[in-house]
């Protein structure tokens, strides 16, 4: 395969493999509700493949949404209090989304910048580590109180301010 075709083929293939993995992991724990959960994941996977093959950017967003809804439905159906695999699932979903968008850009003639690929990978690893750390922190028994509640409110306001600032750019 010529080196110039690799950026056009590799990200969509990785994204499709991640989408299939996300769809299957939600079905595994669904128990008796495998069929409706699997239908959501199957439809998301089909839309993902169509989005990359046609190319159809609108279908990619719907595919990613269906994969996320499938995961949430599977969690709700098994009444999972805290899912220890949530950080890994979120990182895989992020990588799946980025690989899809990179694949669509490659179809329009855009190339994969090594820096962008490294940045996406590092961001996914950082999100995985932060998510795991937050899950661990949520298991630490703390007494709570007004000070801890105030810190939580301040943190939520800081996150909202950061998101608003990023949205402005």
Order of alpha helices (4+ residues) and beta strands (2+ residues): alpha-alpha-alpha-alpha-alpha-alpha
